[in-house]
């Protein structure tokens, strides 16, 4: 386990790498903590694979025909909105958001610039594989993940409008994402984290913004926005695990090319079906390569999205609602890693209850080089960990360079809140 540092809830990894937690959760104050010596990150150059050109890429960077981190971002944007439960008089069946029609759901996704390609439901919730990731609709919660140059936040007004039409009030909001590879290709309101926070603050009060990571590795920051406009209620004992993996092993990535040998077999051949065996899986194989799946079991879900092109391969994994007492952290992560064997990966663990010690920094074959723990307004916390396979050589940087990097991201947090204040008022 990692020992907890009392200031800003940052903690040190066993190999003494630098850590930072950039937070902006107070109307007038922000803080930046940097621990230990700082080293620089490794830059990566991307090229399109042979036989493809920019015209082969879908406008929103999706994975129907070609999905390339060289021209779009694999890192998903994720929006989760939870609503207060309705009274038995206004919602006697307790269906909540599940009463929305297909055309109403499509109206949400159209604003985000994505479409439904497959669906799987049970008695607890509905899951949809999208052209650009996934959608989950519970009676009183909606979770949307989109990748590429989608406009996820533009779906918020329609979500709120439809929720209001069935007498639902927002209780809590969480928006999160990694660091975009090509920030300049993102459309409004995703051109910067400050713009995203400003947009969110138009609709939700008392928002708090966080940037978690190491200032010497600006490509591995985790951005989080949370708000609790509804009444404060004790958080459910729930854990969400989000993994982002890059540099997939070639033999593992090859499974996700749509060939006669792999067609309709990707889920089994990759080992994905063994990660959480109790989950019923709905998968979708894209042409000429790429893969998405949703798995469901009672109120639990898991989702995976893969772009396998050599040189910029990427895979994401998320699981939410599972019982942490029956799934050890190390075992779950190892089963995911066995499917992809990435060079690097990050994990964001959100705990709404008392399971913030469920995770560990010990993953065989990988070195944990970034770790931050951040308490969240309204209860719970986020633990953000970054791992590299074996020893990664990093060039040193001067204290002056570190200071500039630290100041730059502190200013971004400041700008995010100022933008939100101006737009909201």
C-alpha positions in Angstrom: 0.0 0.0 0.0 1.0 3.6 -0.5 1.5 5.8 2.6 -0.8 8.8 2.8 0.7 12.3 2.9 -1.4 14.6 5.0 -1.1 17.7 2.8 -3.6 17.7 -0.1 -3.9 14.0 0.3 -1.0 13.3 -2.0 1.1 10.2 -1.2 4.6 9.0 -2.1 5.3 5.9 -4.1 7.9 3.4 -2.9 10.4 4.4 -5.7 10.3 8.1 -4.7 8.9 9.6 -7.9 7.5 13.2 -7.9 3.8 13.6 -7.1 1.4 16.5 -7.4 -2.2 17.2 -6.6 -3.5 20.4 -8.2 -6.8 21.4 -6.7 -9.2 24.2 -7.0 -12.2 23.5 -4.8 -12.5 26.8 -2.9 -14.0 30.0 -4.3 -10.8 31.9 -3.7 -8.0 29.5 -3.0 -6.0 26.8 -4.8 -3.0 24.8 -3.8 -0.2 22.9 -5.5 1.9 20.3 -3.8 5.0 18.9 -5.4 7.0 16.2 -3.6 10.6 15.1 -4.2 12.8 15.6 -7.2 11.2 16.0 -10.6 12.0 14.3 -13.8 10.7 14.8 -17.3 8.2 12.6 -19.2 8.9 10.8 -22.5 7.4 12.3 -25.6 5.9 10.0 -28.2 5.6 10.6 -32.0 2.6 9.1 -33.9 2.3 8.2 -37.5 -0.7 6.9 -39.5 -0.4 3.3 -40.5 0.5 2.4 -44.0 -2.5 2.4 -46.4 -4.5 5.0 -44.5 -4.9 8.7 -44.8 -6.7 11.5 -43.0 -9.8 10.9 -45.1 -10.2 7.5 -43.7 -10.9 8.9 -40.2 -14.4 9.5 -39.1 -15.2 13.2 -38.4 -15.6 12.6 -34.6 -12.6 10.3 -34.3 -14.7 7.2 -33.8 -13.8 3.6 -34.4 -16.3 2.6 -37.1 -13.8 2.6 -39.9 -10.6 3.9 -38.5 -9.7 5.1 -35.1 -6.3 6.8 -34.7 -4.7 8.4 -31.8 -2.6 10.4 -34.3 -5.6 12.4 -35.3 -8.1 11.9 -32.4 -7.9 11.2 -28.8 -8.5 7.7 -27.4 -8.9 9.1 -23.9 -12.6 9.3 -23.2 -14.6 12.1 -21.7 -16.9 10.7 -19.0 -20.1 12.4 -17.6 -22.1 11.0 -14.7 -25.2 12.7 -13.5 -27.2 11.3 -10.5 -30.7 12.3 -9.7 -32.7 12.3 -6.5 -35.3 9.5 -6.4 -38.8 10.6 -7.2 -41.7 10.0 -4.8 -44.1 7.1 -5.4 -46.7 9.6 -6.5 -44.7 11.0 -9.4 -42.9 7.8 -10.3 -45.0 4.8 -9.0 -42.9 2.2 -11.0 -39.5 3.6 -10.0 -38.5 3.6 -13.7 -37.0 7.1 -13.7 -34.8 7.8 -16.7 -35.6 4.3 -18.1 -38.9 5.6 -19.4 -37.1 7.7 -22.0 -37.9 6.7 -25.5 -35.3 5.8 -28.1 -35.9 9.0 -30.0 -35.3 11.0 -26.7 -32.1 9.1 -26.1 -31.0 9.8 -29.6 -31.7 13.5 -29.1 -29.1 13.4 -26.3 -26.5 11.6 -28.3 -27.0 13.7 -31.4 -25.8 16.7 -29.5 -22.7 14.8 -28.3 -22.1 13.7 -31.9 -22.4 9.9 -31.5 -24.9 7.1 -32.2 -26.1 3.8 -30.8 -24.7 0.6 -32.4 -25.9 -2.0 -30.0 -27.9 -2.4 -26.8 -28.1 -4.8 -23.8 -30.5 -4.4 -20.8 -31.5 -6.2 -17.6 -33.9 -5.5 -14.8 -31.6 -2.8 -13.3 -30.5 -0.6 -16.2 -29.9 -0.2 -19.9 -26.5 -0.2 -21.6 -25.7 1.0 -25.1 -22.5 0.6 -27.2 -22.0 3.8 -29.1 -20.1 4.7 -32.2 -17.9 6.7 -29.8 -17.9 4.6 -26.6 -20.8 3.8 -24.2 -24.0 5.0 -22.5 -25.6 3.6 -19.3 -29.0 4.6 -18.1 -30.2 3.6 -14.6 -33.5 4.8 -13.1 -31.8 7.7 -11.4 -28.3 7.9 -13.0 -26.9 8.4 -16.5 -23.3 7.7 -17.5 -22.0 8.7 -20.9 -18.4 8.1 -22.2 -17.3 9.4 -25.6 -14.0 9.6 -27.3 -12.4 11.5 -30.2 -13.7 15.0 -30.9 -17.2 14.4 -29.6 -19.0 17.2 -27.8 -20.1 15.4 -24.7 -20.9 18.4 -22.5 -23.3 19.8 -25.1 -25.7 16.9 -24.2 -26.2 18.4 -20.7 -29.1 20.8 -21.5 -31.1 18.0 -23.2 -30.4 15.6 -20.4 -31.6 18.1 -17.8 -34.6 19.0 -20.0 -35.7 15.4 -20.3 -35.1 14.7 -16.6 -37.2 17.7 -15.6 -40.0 16.5 -17.8 -40.3 13.4 -15.6 -39.8 15.4 -12.3 -36.2 14.4 -11.6 -33.8 16.8 -9.8 -30.0 16.6 -10.1 -28.3 15.3 -7.0 -24.7 15.1 -8.1 -22.4 15.5 -11.1 -19.0 14.1 -12.0 -17.0 14.8 -15.2 -13.6 13.3 -15.8 -11.0 12.7 -18.5 -7.3 12.2 -19.1 -5.1 14.6 -20.9 -6.0 15.0 -24.5 -3.2 14.1 -26.9 -4.3 16.7 -29.4 -6.0 19.4 -27.3 -6.1 21.8 -30.3 -8.4 19.4 -32.3 -11.1 19.4 -29.6 -14.2 21.4 -30.3 -15.9 23.8 -27.9 -16.6 23.4 -25.0 -13.7 21.0 -24.8 -10.8 23.2 -26.0 -9.4 23.4 -22.4 -10.3 22.2 -19.0 -11.1 25.8 -18.0 -13.6 26.0 -20.8 -15.1 22.7 -19.7 -15.4 23.8 -16.1 -16.9 27.1 -17.1 -19.5 25.3 -19.2 -20.4 22.9 -16.3 -20.7 25.8 -13.9 -23.5 27.2 -16.1 -25.7 24.3 -15.1 -24.4 23.1 -11.7 -23.7 25.1 -8.5 -20.9 24.5 -6.0 -18.6 22.8 -8.5 -15.0 21.8 -7.6 -12.3 21.2 -10.2 -9.2 19.0 -9.7 -6.1 18.2 -11.8 -4.3 15.2 -10.5 -0.8 14.0 -11.5 2.9 14.8 -11.8 3.8 18.3 -13.2 6.8 16.7 -15.1 4.4 14.4 -16.9 1.7 16.8 -18.3 0.5 14.1 -20.7 -0.7 12.0 -17.8 -2.9 14.4 -15.8 -6.4 13.3 -14.7 -9.0 16.1 -14.8 -12.1 15.9 -12.5 -15.1 18.1 -11.9 -17.6 17.3 -9.2 -20.7 19.2 -8.0 -23.5 18.4 -5.6 -26.4 20.8 -6.4 -28.9 18.6 -4.7 -29.3 17.7 -1.0 -26.3 16.1 0.7 -27.0 12.5 1.3 -24.7 9.7 2.6 -22.8 8.4 -0.4 -23.4 4.8 -1.5 -20.7 2.3 -0.9 -19.6 2.1 -4.5 -16.3 1.9 -6.4 -15.6 2.8 -10.0 -12.3 1.8 -11.6 -11.2 3.5 -14.8 -8.1 2.2 -16.6 -6.4 3.9 -19.6 -3.7 1.8 -21.4 -1.2 2.7 -24.1 1.4 0.8 -26.1 -0.5 -2.5 -26.3 1.6 -5.6 -27.0 1.4 -6.3 -30.8 0.2 -9.9 -30.4 -2.6 -8.7 -28.1 -3.6 -5.8 -30.3 -3.7 -8.1 -33.4 -6.8 -9.8 -31.9 -8.8 -6.6 -32.5 -8.2 -6.5 -36.3 -11.4 -7.8 -38.1 -10.1 -10.8 -40.0 -11.7 -14.2 -40.8 -9.7 -15.6 -37.8 -10.9 -13.1 -35.3 -14.3 -12.1 -36.6 -17.0 -12.7 -33.9 -14.3 -14.2 -31.6 -12.5 -11.1 -30.2 -14.1 -11.2 -26.8 -13.0 -14.8 -26.2 -9.7 -14.7 -28.0 -8.5 -11.6 -26.1 -9.5 -13.0 -22.7 -12.0 -10.2 -22.0 -14.7 -12.7 -21.2 -12.6 -13.8 -18.2 -12.2 -10.4 -16.5 -15.5 -10.5 -14.8 -17.0 -13.9 -15.8 -20.4 -13.2 -14.3 -21.0 -10.3 -16.8 -23.2 -10.8 -19.8 -21.4 -9.1 -22.7 -22.6 -7.2 -25.7 -19.7 -6.5 -28.0 -19.2 -4.7 -31.3 -16.4 -5.3 -33.8 -15.5 -2.3 -36.1 -14.1 -2.3 -39.6 -11.2 -2.7 -40.4 -10.2 -2.8 -36.7 -11.4 -1.7 -33.3 -13.6 -3.1 -30.6 -16.1 -2.0 -28.0 -18.1 -4.0 -25.4 -20.4 -3.5 -22.4 -20.8 -6.1 -19.7 -23.7 -6.2 -17.2 -24.6 -8.2 -14.2 -27.4 -7.0 -11.9 -26.5 -3.3 -11.1 -22.8 -3.8 -12.2 -21.3 -2.8 -15.5 -18.0 -3.0 -17.3 -16.9 -1.5 -20.6 -13.9 -1.8 -22.9 -12.9 0.2 -25.9 -9.9 -0.7 -28.1 -8.0 0.9 -30.9 -5.2 -1.5 -31.9 -3.1 0.3 -34.5 0.6 -0.3 -34.0 2.4 2.8 -32.9 -0.6 4.5 -31.1 -2.6 1.6 -29.7 -5.0 2.3 -26.8 -7.5 0.5 -24.7 -9.7 1.6 -21.9 -11.5 -0.4 -19.2 -14.1 0.7 -16.7 -16.0 -1.3 -14.0 -18.7 0.2 -11.7 -21.0 -1.1 -9.1 -19.2 -4.4 -8.3 -18.6 -5.7 -4.8 -15.0 -4.9 -3.8 -15.2 -7.6 -1.1 -15.4 -10.3 -3.8 -13.0 -8.7 -6.3 -9.4 -8.1 -5.2 -7.9 -5.0 -6.8 -4.7 -6.7 -7.9 -6.6 -9.7 -9.4 -9.0 -7.5 -11.4 -6.2 -5.3 -12.7 -4.0 -8.3 -13.7 -6.9 -9.9 -15.6 -7.3 -6.7 -17.6 -3.6 -6.3 -18.2 -3.3 -9.8 -19.5 -5.7 -8.9 -22.3 -3.5 -6.0 -23.5 -0.1 -6.0 -21.8 0.4 -2.3 -22.2 3.7 -0.4 -21.9 1.9 2.2 -19.7 -1.4 2.6 -18.0 -3.2 4.7 -15.4 -6.0 3.9 -13.0 -8.5 6.3 -11.5 -10.4 4.7 -8.5 -13.4 6.6 -7.2 -14.7 5.4 -3.9 -18.0 6.8 -2.5 -17.8 4.8 0.7 -15.3 3.4 3.1 -13.3 1.3 0.6 -10.5 3.8 -0.1 -7.9 1.3 1.1 -9.1 -1.4 -1.4 -6.5 -0.5 -4.0 -2.7 -1.2 -4.1 0.3 0.1 -5.9 1.9 -3.3 -6.3 1.2 -4.7 -9.8 3.6 -7.4 -10.9 5.9 -6.3 -13.8 5.0 -2.6 -13.5 6.4 0.3 -11.6 4.0 2.8 -10.0 5.5 6.2 -10.7 2.6 8.6 -10.0 0.1 8.4 -7.2 -2.4 11.0 -5.8 -5.3 10.7 -3.4 -7.9 13.4 -3.4 -10.8 13.7 -1.0 -14.0 14.9 -2.8 -16.6 17.4 -1.7 -19.7 15.5 -0.5 -17.7 12.4 0.6 -15.6 9.8 -1.0 -12.2 10.2 -2.7 -10.3 9.6 -5.9 -7.0 7.7 -6.1 -5.0 8.2 -9.3 -2.1 5.9 -10.1 0.2 5.7 -13.1 2.3 2.7 -14.0 5.1 1.9 -16.5 6.4 -1.5 -17.6 9.8 -2.0 -16.0 12.3 0.8 -15.8 11.5 3.9 -17.9 14.4 6.3 -18.6 13.5 9.9 -18.0 15.6 12.9 -18.6 16.1 15.4 -15.7 14.7 18.9 -15.7 15.8 22.0 -13.8 13.9 23.4 -10.8 13.0 26.4 -13.0 11.3 24.2 -15.6 9.4 22.4 -12.8 8.2 25.7 -11.4 7.0 26.9 -14.8 5.0 23.7 -15.3 3.5 23.9 -11.8 2.5 27.5 -12.3 1.0 26.8 -15.7 -1.4 24.1 -14.4 -2.2 26.1 -11.3 -3.2 29.0 -13.6 -5.4 26.6 -15.6 -7.3 25.7 -12.4 -7.7 29.4 -11.5 -8.9 30.2 -15.1 -11.4 27.3 -14.9 -13.1 28.7 -11.8 -13.0 32.3 -13.0 -14.6 31.3 -16.3 -17.2 29.4 -14.5 -18.0 32.3 -12.2 -18.4 34.7 -15.1 -20.6 32.3 -17.1 -22.7 31.3 -14.1 -23.3 34.8 -12.8 
